[in-house]
Amino acid sequence: MRAPVIAVLLLASACGQPQDPTATASTGSVQTSASTPSAPRERQSQAPQPPAPGPLPARLDCLRESGGVLLIGHRGGPTRDFPENALETFDRTLKAGTRAAEIDIAQTRDGQLVLMHDDDLDRTTTGKGLVSDHAWDEIAKLKLKTYSKTTDFRVPTLDEALVWAVQNHATLELDKKKSASWDPIVDRVRAAKAENNVFLITYTDDQAVEAHQKAPDLMITATIDSTAQLDQLLARGVKADHLIAWTGTERPDPELWKALAARGIESAFGTLGPRSSSLDTRYWEDGNGDEYDDLVSGGLPVLVTSLTDKVSRQLSDSRRKASACGF
């Protein structure tokens, strides 16, 4: 998810990811044959699943009212052994207790939607050059890299990620990169019947209005720093019951979260960021994560983190409340 919802991170990336010392899993092997929108890889996680979810807006209301927290793994929750934006990483993160992932969507030269944060392939795959300069059959043969190793995992399509989310009653936060556009993304969400499993990330008021107009039934996240800005979005036609307020990554603002909650709006906040300065790093410097509990008790219902395993354990009670709401 993002670093200004959500955006949205490996150590070498601009956003940076703190190393999670609790991750000890090893890689496995996967097929590298090309996948098409009509035939995505099907994966069924062995993680415990909550009941089939009800309508997403109602579940978010339940989350806000119960004091639960929806924990979202930035770029799926990568580790030393599991790369960002990979189905295998989603499985690992889900089994460790985090039921939502922020993912990045780019578009290939021949129109396939794939999970890729960067404009180019260099940092996260064994390929080189711009994603938009390559056809899907070329990208499908590449292997994904973490910040420390090359894995046997491959680049997933958006279709595969959506199938995974529906099968596992999981939530995906979709961060559209500049090579992609909303129309095909929304089309793939509808084809997968994943309307109840996704948030659309936007960064500006204009983007929020555009995304909401294209898919008024889908949840969107929009950057909101005041109730006045909320009023401006509502005046432009964005529906409050389909809106999550992204409130940044730098300074928790419980007063804003409570003011938005009084208006029926859930707030999201990120502790992700560069390892040298992120709240994820700062919160664990003393060996405990009490600050995460403070965020939830301050009225935060949606939290994006780069350290999914540790934060999931820290917020186990709040996550149980979220599970009762269908998350």
LOMARKE-490849 format. One line per 2 residues: number of its first residue (from 1); for each residue x, y, z negated of C-alpha. Coordinates in nm, 3 decimals, always signed. Layout:
N
NUM) X:Y:Z ~ ...
***
This chain:
327
1) +0.000:+0.000:+0.000 ~ +0.139:+0.315:+0.024
3) +0.350:+0.538:-0.185 ~ +0.174:+0.876:-0.170
5) -0.362:+0.383:-0.112 ~ -0.238:+0.265:-0.102
7) +0.138:+0.285:+0.083 ~ +0.206:+0.121:+0.081
9) +0.890:-0.253:-0.002 ~ +1.188:-0.421:-0.029
11) +1.502:-0.277:-0.196 ~ +1.633:-0.155:+0.136
13) +1.311:+0.020:+0.236 ~ +1.221:+0.383:+0.192
15) +0.976:+0.294:-0.082 ~ +1.205:+0.039:-0.244
17) +1.099:-0.253:-0.461 ~ +1.224:-0.322:-0.812
19) +1.353:-0.677:-0.838 ~ +1.122:-0.906:-1.032
21) +1.340:-1.137:-1.243 ~ +1.043:-1.366:-1.306
23) +1.032:-1.483:-0.940 ~ +1.209:-1.816:-0.893
25) +1.020:-1.983:-0.608 ~ +1.198:-2.110:-0.299
27) +1.108:-2.088:+0.068 ~ +0.939:-2.354:+0.274
29) +0.891:-2.413:+0.643 ~ +0.605:-2.299:+0.863
31) +0.510:-2.334:+1.226 ~ +0.624:-2.057:+1.458
33) +0.384:-2.125:+1.742 ~ +0.194:-1.822:+1.868
35) -0.145:-1.758:+1.711 ~ -0.431:-1.580:+1.883
37) -0.724:-1.389:+1.732 ~ -0.952:-1.685:+1.808
39) -0.726:-1.940:+1.641 ~ -0.553:-1.802:+1.330
41) -0.365:-2.028:+1.094 ~ -0.594:-2.142:+0.817
43) -0.452:-2.150:+0.467 ~ -0.630:-2.251:+0.150
45) -0.462:-2.145:-0.170 ~ -0.461:-2.376:-0.470
47) -0.505:-2.082:-0.707 ~ -0.816:-2.086:-0.929
49) -1.095:-1.900:-0.753 ~ -1.375:-1.691:-0.898
51) -1.731:-1.735:-0.770 ~ -1.801:-1.617:-0.417
53) -1.803:-1.237:-0.442 ~ -2.109:-1.017:-0.422
55) -2.121:-0.679:-0.244 ~ -1.793:-0.494:-0.281
57) -1.938:-0.159:-0.396 ~ -2.133:-0.333:-0.672
59) -1.826:-0.527:-0.784 ~ -1.626:-0.207:-0.804
61) -1.899:-0.049:-1.015 ~ -1.878:-0.350:-1.246
63) -1.501:-0.311:-1.262 ~ -1.525:+0.057:-1.355
65) -1.795:+0.002:-1.615 ~ -1.637:-0.306:-1.779
67) -1.287:-0.166:-1.827 ~ -1.134:-0.430:-1.603
69) -0.850:-0.371:-1.359 ~ -0.802:-0.485:-1.000
71) -0.429:-0.545:-0.959 ~ -0.299:-0.502:-0.603
73) +0.038:-0.632:-0.487 ~ +0.212:-0.376:-0.269
75) +0.293:-0.540:+0.067 ~ +0.163:-0.862:-0.080
77) +0.403:-0.884:-0.376 ~ +0.738:-0.974:-0.215
79) +1.024:-1.124:-0.416 ~ +1.381:-1.232:-0.354
81) +1.253:-1.545:-0.181 ~ +0.922:-1.431:-0.036
83) +0.910:-1.150:+0.223 ~ +0.665:-0.864:+0.242
85) +0.349:-0.903:+0.453 ~ +0.367:-1.285:+0.471
87) +0.088:-1.537:+0.417 ~ +0.316:-1.750:+0.202
89) +0.382:-1.448:-0.018 ~ +0.009:-1.388:-0.055
91) -0.032:-1.749:-0.169 ~ +0.249:-1.716:-0.424
93) +0.117:-1.386:-0.559 ~ -0.239:-1.518:-0.583
95) -0.131:-1.826:-0.774 ~ +0.056:-1.599:-1.017
97) -0.265:-1.411:-1.095 ~ -0.291:-1.114:-0.857
99) -0.598:-1.141:-0.635 ~ -0.544:-0.843:-0.405
101) -0.273:-0.735:-0.163 ~ -0.188:-0.418:+0.024
103) -0.081:-0.501:+0.380 ~ +0.046:-0.304:+0.678
105) -0.095:-0.337:+1.030 ~ +0.092:-0.266:+1.352
107) +0.006:-0.341:+1.714 ~ +0.219:-0.525:+1.970
109) +0.271:-0.427:+2.332 ~ -0.007:-0.664:+2.443
111) -0.255:-0.553:+2.177 ~ -0.213:-0.813:+1.902
113) -0.254:-0.679:+1.548 ~ +0.026:-0.804:+1.322
115) +0.142:-0.742:+0.966 ~ +0.446:-0.514:+0.979
117) +0.532:-0.204:+0.779 ~ +0.811:-0.053:+0.988
119) +0.788:+0.077:+1.344 ~ +1.072:-0.160:+1.434
121) +1.146:-0.525:+1.365 ~ +1.502:-0.482:+1.238
123) +1.463:-0.465:+0.859 ~ +1.209:-0.740:+0.794
125) +1.258:-0.989:+1.080 ~ +1.529:-1.154:+1.288
127) +1.420:-0.937:+1.582 ~ +1.532:-0.597:+1.704
129) +1.352:-0.294:+1.846 ~ +1.006:-0.143:+1.820
131) +0.706:-0.363:+1.745 ~ +0.514:-0.180:+2.017
133) +0.779:-0.275:+2.276 ~ +0.736:-0.648:+2.217
135) +0.463:-0.891:+2.319 ~ +0.307:-1.116:+2.058
137) +0.463:-1.434:+2.195 ~ +0.807:-1.279:+2.133
139) +0.728:-1.167:+1.778 ~ +0.566:-1.501:+1.691
141) +0.906:-1.671:+1.729 ~ +1.083:-1.446:+1.478
143) +1.158:-1.526:+1.115 ~ +1.086:-1.293:+0.826
145) +1.359:-1.163:+0.597 ~ +1.364:-1.053:+0.235
147) +1.620:-0.804:+0.111 ~ +1.854:-1.095:+0.033
149) +1.787:-1.378:+0.281 ~ +1.627:-1.500:+0.602
151) +1.327:-1.727:+0.541 ~ +1.145:-1.982:+0.756
153) +0.825:-1.774:+0.739 ~ +0.691:-1.587:+1.039
155) +0.499:-1.268:+1.113 ~ +0.125:-1.318:+1.053
157) -0.155:-1.172:+1.259 ~ -0.426:-0.961:+1.098
159) -0.673:-1.236:+1.185 ~ -0.476:-1.487:+0.981
161) -0.462:-1.254:+0.684 ~ -0.837:-1.193:+0.699
163) -0.912:-1.566:+0.717 ~ -0.687:-1.614:+0.414
165) -0.871:-1.342:+0.219 ~ -1.216:-1.482:+0.296
167) -1.114:-1.838:+0.209 ~ -0.962:-1.730:-0.123
169) -1.217:-1.461:-0.222 ~ -0.924:-1.219:-0.224
171) -0.910:-0.848:-0.142 ~ -0.686:-0.686:+0.120
173) -0.606:-0.318:+0.138 ~ -0.539:-0.237:+0.504
175) -0.273:+0.025:+0.578 ~ -0.288:+0.117:+0.948
177) +0.049:+0.211:+1.097 ~ +0.078:+0.459:+1.382
179) +0.095:+0.194:+1.656 ~ -0.253:+0.066:+1.561
181) -0.599:+0.224:+1.566 ~ -0.914:+0.176:+1.363
183) -1.144:+0.034:+1.631 ~ -0.965:-0.299:+1.687
185) -0.895:-0.333:+1.315 ~ -1.263:-0.293:+1.230
187) -1.352:-0.535:+1.512 ~ -1.124:-0.801:+1.363
189) -1.265:-0.744:+1.013 ~ -1.615:-0.801:+1.146
191) -1.512:-1.105:+1.352 ~ -1.370:-1.262:+1.035
193) -1.679:-1.163:+0.833 ~ -1.436:-0.996:+0.593
195) -1.632:-0.676:+0.531 ~ -1.656:-0.777:+0.167
197) -1.283:-0.837:+0.135 ~ -1.115:-0.516:+0.256
199) -1.042:-0.152:+0.179 ~ -0.930:+0.081:+0.458
201) -0.644:+0.309:+0.350 ~ -0.654:+0.674:+0.458
203) -0.415:+0.956:+0.376 ~ -0.592:+1.280:+0.469
205) -0.948:+1.409:+0.453 ~ -0.971:+1.393:+0.833
207) -0.857:+1.030:+0.835 ~ -1.107:+0.944:+0.562
209) -1.392:+1.100:+0.756 ~ -1.284:+0.925:+1.078
211) -1.257:+0.584:+0.915 ~ -1.589:+0.626:+0.735
213) -1.766:+0.730:+1.055 ~ -1.629:+0.426:+1.241
215) -1.723:+0.182:+0.963 ~ -1.959:+0.339:+0.709
217) -2.025:+0.001:+0.545 ~ -1.658:-0.058:+0.458
219) -1.478:+0.069:+0.150 ~ -1.212:+0.333:+0.211
221) -0.946:+0.485:-0.009 ~ -0.880:+0.858:+0.020
223) -0.629:+1.084:-0.149 ~ -0.817:+1.286:-0.412
225) -0.648:+1.518:-0.661 ~ -0.955:+1.699:-0.799
227) -1.332:+1.681:-0.818 ~ -1.337:+1.980:-0.582
229) -1.163:+1.772:-0.316 ~ -1.414:+1.494:-0.378
231) -1.696:+1.740:-0.318 ~ -1.538:+1.841:+0.013
233) -1.526:+1.480:+0.130 ~ -1.883:+1.413:+0.023
235) -1.996:+1.728:+0.204 ~ -1.838:+1.587:+0.522
237) -2.050:+1.274:+0.500 ~ -1.830:+1.025:+0.316
239) -2.049:+0.814:+0.087 ~ -1.948:+0.801:-0.278
241) -2.036:+0.433:-0.314 ~ -1.790:+0.343:-0.037
243) -1.501:+0.555:-0.164 ~ -1.202:+0.483:-0.388
245) -0.992:+0.780:-0.499 ~ -0.619:+0.740:-0.450
247) -0.450:+0.950:-0.719 ~ -0.083:+0.903:-0.636
249) +0.227:+0.735:-0.777 ~ +0.392:+1.001:-0.992
251) +0.173:+1.124:-1.275 ~ -0.115:+0.932:-1.436
253) -0.421:+1.155:-1.472 ~ -0.676:+1.001:-1.712
255) -0.879:+1.322:-1.718 ~ -0.927:+1.304:-1.340
257) -1.004:+0.930:-1.354 ~ -1.275:+0.987:-1.615
259) -1.420:+1.283:-1.426 ~ -1.437:+1.075:-1.108
261) -1.586:+0.780:-1.296 ~ -1.863:+1.009:-1.421
263) -1.939:+1.070:-1.053 ~ -1.944:+0.697:-0.976
265) -1.599:+0.693:-0.812 ~ -1.329:+0.436:-0.890
267) -0.972:+0.566:-0.910 ~ -0.658:+0.394:-0.788
269) -0.300:+0.469:-0.890 ~ +0.038:+0.319:-0.795
271) +0.339:+0.242:-1.011 ~ +0.536:+0.137:-0.702
273) +0.818:+0.336:-0.545 ~ +1.198:+0.349:-0.515
275) +1.365:+0.129:-0.771 ~ +1.561:+0.422:-0.912
277) +1.255:+0.631:-0.991 ~ +0.934:+0.426:-0.978
279) +0.705:+0.394:-1.275 ~ +0.738:+0.016:-1.238
281) +1.108:+0.056:-1.319 ~ +1.058:+0.308:-1.596
283) +0.779:+0.117:-1.768 ~ +0.994:-0.197:-1.808
285) +1.313:-0.023:-1.922 ~ +1.233:-0.097:-2.286
287) +1.141:-0.459:-2.219 ~ +0.764:-0.424:-2.253
289) +0.485:-0.295:-2.035 ~ +0.258:-0.120:-2.283
291) +0.230:+0.173:-2.043 ~ +0.019:-0.039:-1.808
293) -0.232:-0.096:-2.086 ~ -0.237:+0.280:-2.140
295) -0.330:+0.329:-1.772 ~ -0.627:+0.094:-1.802
297) -0.744:+0.235:-2.135 ~ -0.717:+0.579:-1.974
299) -0.986:+0.480:-1.726 ~ -0.790:+0.333:-1.432
301) -0.971:+0.043:-1.257 ~ -0.738:-0.013:-0.955
303) -0.361:-0.041:-0.995 ~ -0.105:-0.099:-0.717
305) +0.231:-0.239:-0.825 ~ +0.550:-0.387:-0.685
307) +0.598:-0.614:-0.989 ~ +0.286:-0.827:-0.965
309) +0.389:-1.117:-1.187 ~ +0.502:-0.914:-1.487
311) +0.214:-0.667:-1.465 ~ -0.037:-0.950:-1.417
313) +0.078:-1.108:-1.742 ~ +0.077:-0.773:-1.921
315) -0.281:-0.700:-1.813 ~ -0.423:-1.050:-1.852
317) -0.719:-0.937:-2.066 ~ -0.813:-0.663:-1.819
319) -0.778:-0.903:-1.529 ~ -1.021:-1.142:-1.697
321) -1.277:-0.862:-1.705 ~ -1.213:-0.806:-1.334
323) -1.266:-1.176:-1.267 ~ -1.609:-1.152:-1.430
325) -1.688:-0.882:-1.171 ~ -1.590:-1.112:-0.882
327) -1.228:-1.007:-0.838
***
